[in-house]
Amino acid sequence: MKLRIGVVLWLLSWIPYGIILGLSGTALTLAWGFEIMLGIVGLALAGTEFAQAVKTKGWKRAPGVAAHALVHGRDIA
């Protein structure tokens, strides 16, 4: 489940909220910072879950296990 949440947060970080909302100046900078934080948190969540897959199954099987967890929504452990 952490993998799914991490990927969704990372994808949401690519949406230009400031431009969509028509912000400018400080508000645009804050929206940009929010987008960056979404991406960092998403990568941290997904990365820790993928690292757990690597530790559990090894490098060769980790991508398959992660894809299975992403599609079916189950934890990697």
C-alpha positions in Angstrom: 0.0 0.0 0.0 2.9 2.4 0.7 4.2 1.8 -2.8 0.8 2.9 -4.3 0.6 6.0 -2.1 4.2 6.9 -2.9 3.6 6.6 -6.7 0.4 8.6 -6.5 2.1 11.4 -4.5 4.9 11.4 -7.0 2.5 11.7 -9.9 0.6 14.4 -8.2 3.8 16.4 -7.8 3.9 16.8 -11.6 0.6 18.8 -11.7 1.4 22.5 -12.0 -1.0 23.7 -9.2 0.2 27.3 -9.2 -0.3 27.7 -13.0 -3.7 25.9 -12.9 -4.9 28.2 -10.1 -3.4 31.3 -11.7 -1.1 32.1 -8.9 1.8 34.5 -9.1 4.6 35.8 -6.9 4.9 34.3 -3.4 1.9 32.1 -3.8 3.3 30.6 -7.0 6.6 29.9 -5.2 4.7 28.3 -2.3 2.7 26.1 -4.7 6.0 25.1 -6.4 7.5 24.2 -3.0 4.4 22.1 -2.2 4.8 20.2 -5.5 8.4 19.5 -4.7 7.5 18.2 -1.2 4.8 15.9 -2.7 7.4 14.4 -5.0 10.0 13.9 -2.2 7.5 12.3 0.2 6.2 10.1 -2.6 9.7 9.0 -3.6 10.6 8.3 0.0 7.5 6.1 0.6 7.9 4.2 -2.7 11.7 3.9 -2.2 11.5 2.4 1.3 8.9 -0.1 0.1 11.0 -1.0 -2.9 14.1 -1.3 -0.7 12.2 -3.8 1.4 11.4 -5.8 -1.7 15.1 -5.9 -2.6 16.0 -7.1 0.8 13.3 -9.7 0.8 13.5 -11.1 -2.7 16.8 -9.9 -4.1 17.5 -7.6 -7.0 16.3 -9.9 -9.8 12.8 -10.4 -8.3 12.3 -7.0 -6.7 10.8 -5.3 -9.8 8.3 -8.1 -10.3 7.3 -8.1 -6.6 7.0 -4.3 -6.7 4.8 -4.4 -9.8 2.6 -7.0 -8.2 2.3 -4.9 -5.1 1.5 -1.8 -7.2 -1.2 -3.6 -9.2 -2.8 -5.6 -6.3 -2.3 -3.1 -3.5 -0.7 -5.5 -1.1 2.4 -4.9 1.0 5.7 -6.3 -0.3 6.6 -8.1 2.9 
